Amino acid sequence: MVFTHYYGKHKKQNDCVLHTTVIQEKGKTLQIRIDAELNKSLESLVKELNQNPSKVARDILEDFFLTKKLQDQKEDVEDFLNRKI
């Protein structure tokens, strides 16, 4: 909840926000807001894996992008093979 100069409330936003003002040596900080159901799922996975929540979230994102990269490469290979025939 964000307050203005007159302490009025603004509508809460549910967007993914890249926090660009904090730059660490390892990379940038990603700050997101998630709904309650997704939060419960993330918390249960954190307890199950007994790891840091940020590491679990990073692993989920890395797995997602790795899967996407592999699918793109598979499509590229299929296109290449179809051209040869």
Helices and strands as residue ranges (DSSP letters): E 16-23, E 28-32, H 36-49, H 53-84
